[in-house]
Amino acid sequence: MSNRRIQSPDDPALDVLCERLAGLAGDLDRSGEWPAEQLALCRDFGVLEWFFPVEVGGQGWSESDIVRGELRLSAACLTTMFVLTQWSGACRRIVACDNESLRQRLIPDLIRGREFATLGISHLTTSRRHLGKPALSAEETPHGFRLNGFSPWVTGGRHAQTIVMGAEMADGRRVMLAMPTDLPGVRSGDDAQLVALSASHTGPIHCSDVLMSRDALVAGPSEDAMAGARGSNTGGIQTSTLAIGLAGAAIDFLFAEAEKREDLSAPAGGFAAELADVRGDLLAAAVGEQRCTTQTLRTRANSLVLRATQAALAAAKGTGYVVGHPTGRWCREALFFLVWSCPQQVMAANLCELAGLSE
């Protein structure tokens, strides 16, 4: 079957793409190579178009449809979907900005997959916020800004042509800039060797007297530059979406095993009921109906993905503990949600659960 652009979350072409991504996921995990083939498949199937409005050549999917699509892709290959969250986060901030010349310059190549963009904002959200000095500082100049410091967790930074980079000024205001990676003073550090998702090639990007013009401005300078440029749910429901998608893959495995072993039917059913409940709350949040807080949703998603993946490993028995079996990989990937954009309240709730304590 030739590749066909996916038009909706119910499009059979999404089944084809997910099957192909799932078939490549094991090799990707073992090799740690950048998922160039997977990203090309997503491009060819039209996934990149989901996140752009129709007026710039995208498909303009609703938030609810995007979440449904991301659930499927996360279950198929979490590494690919994680990389896409960073790409889409950068792209959606560019689309949402008021800098029309920047939009016209970058959007055509981004939407067609000719260039890769990613985010450098973790140091402004959850990472390194405990330090008194900004990890990456911005100094205003007559023509723009000078950046010094580093962003510690940039996914695919050495593969990107553009990084939507956040920096903090001496007066506490923040600025976001679409930073070309070929500027003098920009250097990528060594990729972190992660427990899972090492193929995302996540590592630091260093900036040494990097001069940028105002033409690269995405948001700010202002205290709420992050909020003003919001075009992605990274760290919010999007993170929960990926956790719930991975949990779904593990629960599907449990049901497949339950067809051969009756003792697995009850736990599989229990997990399925919990999945349906948290998935329903996630989809409600995507359309603005808040059945629970974002942090409560994230806490439940974290709990579910940790327990469901371990249950799948237990069901697989010793085979699941052999390198290359998907259940072992899922267990390692589930640990990611304990550290990725994890607010303190969520971390505390998950720790209490792990300790057998009530919140």
C-alpha positions in Angstrom: 0.0 0.0 0.0 1.4 3.4 -1.0 1.6 6.1 1.6 -1.6 8.2 1.8 -2.0 11.4 3.8 -3.9 10.8 7.1 -7.0 12.9 7.1 -8.5 12.1 10.5 -7.7 10.0 13.6 -10.1 7.4 12.2 -8.4 7.2 8.8 -7.2 3.6 8.0 -3.9 5.2 6.8 -3.1 5.9 10.5 -3.3 2.1 11.2 -0.7 1.6 8.4 1.6 4.2 9.7 1.4 2.9 13.3 2.1 -0.6 12.2 5.2 0.5 10.3 6.4 2.6 13.2 5.9 -0.2 15.7 7.8 -2.6 13.5 10.8 -0.2 13.5 10.7 0.7 17.2 12.8 -2.2 18.5 15.7 -1.6 16.2 15.5 2.1 17.0 15.8 1.4 20.7 18.8 -0.9 20.2 20.7 1.3 17.7 20.1 4.7 19.3 20.2 6.2 15.8 18.2 9.4 15.0 14.7 8.3 13.8 15.2 9.8 10.3 13.2 7.0 8.6 10.3 7.4 11.1 10.1 11.1 10.8 10.1 10.7 7.0 7.2 8.3 7.3 5.3 10.8 9.4 6.0 13.5 6.8 4.9 11.3 3.9 1.7 10.3 5.8 0.9 14.0 6.4 1.3 14.0 10.2 3.3 17.2 10.1 0.3 18.9 8.6 -1.9 18.2 11.6 -0.4 21.0 13.6 -0.6 23.8 11.1 -3.7 25.8 10.2 -5.3 25.4 6.8 -4.4 28.9 5.8 -0.7 28.1 5.8 -1.0 24.7 4.1 -1.8 22.5 7.0 -4.8 20.3 7.9 -5.8 22.3 10.9 -6.7 19.4 13.1 -8.6 20.2 16.3 -6.9 19.7 19.6 -9.1 16.7 20.3 -8.2 15.1 17.0 -4.5 15.8 17.5 -4.6 14.1 21.0 -6.3 11.1 19.4 -3.6 10.9 16.8 -0.9 11.3 19.3 -2.3 8.5 21.5 -2.0 6.1 18.5 1.6 7.2 17.6 2.7 7.0 21.2 1.6 3.4 21.4 3.4 2.6 18.2 6.8 4.3 18.9 7.2 6.6 21.9 10.6 7.9 20.7 9.2 9.1 17.4 6.2 10.7 19.1 8.5 12.4 21.7 10.6 13.9 19.0 7.4 15.1 17.3 6.3 16.8 20.5 9.4 19.0 20.5 9.1 19.7 16.8 5.4 20.5 17.0 6.0 22.7 20.1 8.5 24.8 18.2 6.3 25.0 15.1 3.2 25.9 16.9 5.0 28.7 18.7 6.2 30.0 15.4 2.7 29.9 13.9 1.2 31.7 17.0 3.8 34.5 17.0 3.2 38.0 15.7 6.5 38.1 13.7 5.1 37.7 10.2 8.4 37.8 8.4 9.6 34.9 10.6 6.5 33.0 9.9 6.8 33.4 6.1 10.5 32.4 6.3 10.2 29.2 8.3 6.7 27.7 8.0 6.9 26.5 4.4 10.0 24.3 5.0 8.8 23.1 8.4 5.4 22.0 7.2 6.9 20.0 4.3 9.6 18.4 6.5 12.5 20.1 4.7 13.8 21.5 7.9 13.7 20.3 11.5 12.9 22.6 14.4 13.0 21.8 18.1 12.5 23.5 21.5 15.1 24.8 24.1 12.8 25.8 27.0 13.2 23.2 29.7 15.4 25.5 31.7 12.5 28.0 31.9 9.9 25.4 33.0 11.0 22.6 35.3 14.7 22.0 34.6 17.3 23.9 36.7 14.7 26.3 38.1 16.2 25.8 41.5 19.3 27.6 40.6 19.6 31.3 41.3 21.4 32.2 38.0 19.6 31.7 34.7 21.0 28.7 32.7 20.7 30.8 29.5 20.7 34.6 29.7 19.7 37.2 27.1 21.1 40.7 27.0 19.4 43.3 24.8 21.5 44.9 22.2 20.8 47.8 19.8 19.8 45.3 17.1 18.6 42.3 19.0 19.9 40.0 21.7 23.1 38.3 22.9 22.7 34.8 24.4 25.1 33.2 26.9 24.7 29.9 28.7 23.1 26.7 27.7 19.8 24.8 27.4 20.4 21.4 29.1 17.7 19.3 27.4 17.2 19.9 23.7 15.8 17.1 21.7 17.5 16.6 18.3 19.4 19.8 18.7 22.3 18.7 16.5 19.8 17.7 13.7 17.8 21.0 13.9 18.2 24.0 11.6 16.1 26.1 14.1 15.8 25.9 17.9 13.0 28.0 19.5 15.1 29.0 22.4 14.0 30.6 25.6 16.3 32.9 27.7 16.0 35.1 30.7 17.0 38.7 31.0 18.6 40.4 34.0 15.3 42.1 35.0 13.4 38.8 35.0 11.8 39.2 31.6 12.0 36.4 29.2 12.4 36.2 25.5 11.9 33.4 22.9 13.9 33.4 19.7 14.0 31.2 16.6 17.7 30.5 16.7 19.5 29.2 13.6 21.9 26.5 14.7 24.6 27.6 12.3 25.1 31.0 14.1 28.6 31.6 15.5 28.8 30.6 19.1 26.1 27.9 18.9 27.4 24.4 19.9 25.7 21.1 20.6 27.1 19.0 23.5 27.1 15.3 23.8 23.7 13.6 23.7 22.7 12.1 27.0 22.7 8.3 27.2 19.2 7.7 28.6 17.6 4.7 30.1 15.2 4.9 27.2 14.6 7.2 24.2 18.3 7.7 23.6 17.5 7.9 19.9 15.8 11.2 20.5 19.4 12.6 20.7 18.6 14.9 23.7 21.4 16.9 25.1 22.7 20.4 25.8 23.0 23.3 23.4 25.6 25.9 24.4 25.5 29.6 23.4 28.6 31.7 23.7 28.0 35.4 22.8 25.4 34.4 20.2 24.1 37.5 18.5 20.5 37.4 17.2 18.5 40.1 15.5 14.9 41.1 16.3 13.9 39.3 13.1 14.2 36.1 15.1 11.8 37.2 17.9 9.0 34.7 18.7 7.8 36.2 22.0 8.8 38.8 24.5 10.7 40.4 26.1 8.1 40.1 28.8 7.5 38.2 32.1 4.9 36.1 30.4 6.7 35.3 27.2 6.2 31.6 27.7 2.4 32.0 28.1 2.1 34.5 25.3 3.8 32.1 22.9 1.9 29.0 24.0 1.3 26.8 21.0 2.0 23.4 22.6 0.7 21.4 25.5 4.2 20.0 26.3 4.3 19.5 30.1 0.5 19.7 30.2 -2.0 17.3 28.6 0.5 16.4 25.8 2.8 14.7 28.3 -0.2 12.8 29.7 -1.2 11.9 26.2 2.1 10.1 25.5 1.9 8.3 28.9 -1.6 7.2 28.2 -0.7 6.1 24.7 2.1 3.9 25.9 -0.1 2.5 28.6 -2.6 1.5 25.9 0.1 -0.5 24.1 0.9 -2.4 27.2 -2.8 -3.1 28.0 -3.4 -4.3 24.4 -0.5 -6.8 25.0 -2.2 -8.0 28.2 -5.4 -8.6 26.3 -3.6 -10.5 23.6 -2.0 -12.7 26.3 -5.3 -13.1 28.1 -6.7 -14.9 25.0 -4.2 -17.7 25.8 -4.3 -17.4 29.6 -7.5 -17.0 31.5 -5.8 -15.7 34.6 -4.9 -12.5 32.8 -8.5 -11.6 31.9 -9.3 -9.9 35.2 -6.2 -7.7 35.4 -6.5 -6.8 31.7 -10.1 -5.8 32.2 -9.2 -3.7 35.2 -6.5 -1.9 33.4 -8.8 -1.3 30.4 -11.5 0.3 32.6 -8.9 2.6 34.1 -7.5 3.4 30.7 -11.0 4.3 29.4 -11.6 6.6 32.3 -8.4 8.5 32.1 -8.5 8.6 28.3 -12.0 10.1 28.6 -10.8 12.8 30.9 -7.9 13.5 28.6 -10.1 14.0 25.6 -12.4 16.2 27.6 -9.5 18.4 28.6 -8.5 18.7 24.9 -11.8 20.4 24.1 -11.7 22.6 27.2 -13.9 20.5 29.5 -11.9 20.2 32.8 -13.1 17.1 34.6 -9.9 17.2 36.8 -6.9 19.4 37.0 -4.0 19.0 34.6 -1.8 17.9 37.4 -4.3 15.3 38.6 -4.6 14.0 35.0 -0.8 13.8 34.8 -0.6 12.0 38.2 -3.1 9.3 37.0 -1.4 8.9 33.6 2.0 8.4 35.3 0.6 5.8 37.7 -1.2 4.0 34.9 1.7 3.8 32.5 4.1 2.6 35.3 1.7 -0.2 36.4 0.5 -1.2 33.0 3.9 -1.7 31.5 5.1 -3.7 34.5 2.0 -5.8 34.3 2.8 -6.5 30.6 6.3 -7.5 31.5 5.0 -9.8 34.2 2.6 -11.4 31.7 5.4 -11.9 29.2 7.5 -13.7 31.9 11.1 -14.3 31.3 10.8 -13.6 27.6 9.9 -10.0 28.4 13.1 -9.5 30.3 15.2 -10.4 27.2 16.6 -7.4 25.3 14.5 -6.7 22.3 11.1 -7.7 23.7 8.7 -4.7 23.7 7.5 -5.1 27.2 11.0 -4.5 28.6 11.4 -1.4 26.5 7.9 -0.2 27.5 8.9 -0.5 31.2 12.0 1.6 30.6 10.1 4.2 28.6 7.5 4.5 31.3 10.2 5.7 33.7 10.6 8.8 31.5 7.3 10.2 32.7 8.7 10.5 36.3 11.2 13.0 35.1 9.9 14.7 31.9 8.3 18.0 32.7 7.1 16.6 36.0 5.7 19.2 38.3 6.5 18.9 42.0 2.9 18.2 43.0 2.8 15.3 40.5 6.2 13.9 41.6 5.0 14.1 45.3 1.8 12.2 44.5 3.6 9.5 42.5 6.2 9.1 45.3 3.4 8.7 47.9 1.8 6.0 45.7 5.1 4.2 45.3 5.6 4.3 49.1 2.1 3.0 49.7 1.0 6.3 51.4 -2.1 8.3 50.8 -1.7 11.7 49.3 
